[in-house]
Amino acid sequence: MAFDKIFLNARFDGGARHHIAVKDGLIAALLPADAPAGGAETIDLGNALVVAGFVEGHIHLDTSFYGDAWRPHKPCANGFNVHERVAFQAENMAEAAPMDVRARNQLDLCIGNGSMQMRSHVMVDGSVGLKSLETILRVREEYKSFIDIQLVAFPQSGILTSPGTPQLLDEAIGLGANLVGGLDPASFDRDVEKHLDVVFGVAEKHGVDVDIHLHDMGTLGAFEIEQIAARTRALGMQGHVAISHAYGLGDITLDQLKSVADILARSGVAIMTNAPGARAFPPILILRSAGVTVFSGNDNIRDSWWPYGDGDMLRRATTLGYRSGFNTDEELRVAFDVVTVSGARALRLEGYGLHVGAQADFVTLNAEHVPEAVVAVPQGRAVYKAGMLVARDGRMVGKRP
Ligand SMILES: Nc1ccnc(=O)[nH]1
């Protein structure tokens, strides 16, 4: 077979060495490291560790200030409160740089670090209508050869409490959003059933997946998770639903957690956590051992919610591991799996990985193996999308949108 490109001297986690042959943007063959490589353009990877591109599973492209003026964080009056944070965000957005500029800044950052698959929530509600979605859809189009982006129509101001939102969510899918979101059905909209009627109604009507923000803690959060899981099973949507944050899974008893984990696994509902600051968060190993897909994302990067986040899913793996008390190689590989393979499963990506037939989306790392990469977060990466160099040393290269 004639190849377009052959990437020489790639080292895989576990020690296997290959030349990666690429044809039409896909991995066409993994050639033995001593195979002669002629007849195609060759790129020598110099025995760098090669890993599949990172999956940024939860980000907000519309509300970050990254690359804009620094905006000091404003604390809530009495600890974390979603209503207050949403109000601060509206104040901040009124004076922020244009959304497309901020979204590009954030995409350059993420791609520079090696993310080539992304799920972004974009506000769609009575406060902003479809304006933010229209902007982010344009930016997605500009970046389509650099990163694959799923967009969630996200009712940040509530569904029942923000007039017009059910209709807007419906229209958002017609415009090009890929999933429908939700927000704390109990504490925000104060009606779990009616909130989920809208979310799953849009999902059923359009055949799209669901990804719901759930900050509610404790047994209230666990109850909502059970309701979401029941809806998922009733509609046969196993594998098509995710709950983001699910903080409550981190502060219920172990018995309650095991019971909810079983329900999540049976219902095929994935959990997204970014291992947030000093908050309870979902216990990764317990969920995984029950069969739940756990994935991750940076979530907020320099926005009204918090000042942290650097668009680097490898550093996110460090954070996940650090906060989870992961130390063994096996555990460090779990943290890495959360930002790669599990992310791909949650996002239902086709052609993800380093096998023959997969998209040639990969990152080179200066590390001995994955466990070392997770703790060292090496810089000096090269990022290839469909076999094309898109970033080196943290910066995008070549044709910029
Ligand atoms: N963590 C969050 C970021 C943005 N919006 C939310 O509701 N939550």
The ligand as a Gaussian input file, in Angstrom:
#p B3LYP/6-31G(d) Opt

LIG

0 1
 N      -18.839000      24.762000      36.539000
 C      -19.715000      25.469000      35.821000
 C      -19.296000      26.325000      34.843000
 C      -20.199000      27.032000      34.135000
 N      -21.479000      26.898000      34.396000
 C      -21.897000      26.063000      35.347000
 O      -23.100000      25.928000      35.602000
 N      -20.997000      25.354000      36.059000

